[in-house]
């Protein structure tokens, strides 16, 4: 709750979000209620009811028995907050700076693929909301909308490009060039998904949108990939399934990369972007965190892909503590996996994540 006449509101640099709670309490006087319940479990129930079966399976499926997903949540449960009282927080400020961008809070929109299976407008509504909130938006290489259109929807807001690196250097350069020319000024290479984890429901139902002519527009709009389609004799209009399959088989290709390729990628991105930051996503071990610093990464995302890639892996929050102790003063550490609410964000920040 918040008194709308609270004089501190005018001095705040970020919105008084508690007013939204007050607004919803008051609206019941005219018979109005919020469009949805913000409790994460209730949101999941609503998503399952509203999405197609394929949309729900893709959103909810984890690797194997979902033990890594469970570990993520258990780690947050184990870490407890000790509230302090009678502290003057009247002029609290949630703004922070990430890679030169001043944003409303130390949270952002993680890269999520094929948004078109949830909304016919794909990534565009999400990018637009990120702009309205002044929070960083990360576009996935597995996105279902051309890079340039997502950038237009995102306006002048900060945005990052998450790369799944093809085994085609010319295509990689084309994707990075398009991204930077469209205002995505941080490159984040995801390291843990050169091949999809085994997700039982997706496999059992053949739930792979790219193989069914849906979700490949980011790739189909790329000039180098268009050339590759032509070389293969595939017409994306007449053969959408084959074109989509060729695209995603370049993204989640089943051929692992190694550290030896990273210096080339960093150099390539720095040349394209004029020296903008390069980060690795998917780091869970101290050894890999140290290696990322050693090869010249500007930041890392401590993440286990929310349990979607390796079953039985360490909880990201547990990994974060060890990694912060080892390289926290040497690189910019971001956190991903298992977040369900504001208290989870607070715990991750308290354990050393910067974002």
Buried (B, 14 or more C-beta within 10 A) or exposed (E): EBEEEBEEBEEBEEEBEBBEEBEEEEEEEEEEEEEEEEEEEEEEEEBBEEBEEBBBBBBBBBBBEBBBBBBBBBBBEEBEEEEEEEEEEEEEEBEBEBBEBEBBBBBBBBBBBBBBBBBEBBBBBBBBBBBEBBBBBBBBBBBBBBBBBBBBBBEEBBBBBBBBBBEBBEBBBBBBBBBBEBBBBBBBBBBBBBEBBBBBBBEEEEBBBBBBBBBBBBBBBBEBBBEBBEEEEBEBEEBBBBBBBBBBEBBBBEEEBEEEBBEEBBEBBBEBBEEBBBBBBBBBBBEBBBBBBEBEBBBBBBBBBBBBBBBEBBBBBBBBBBBBEBBBEEBBBBBBBBBBEEEBBEBBBEBBBBB
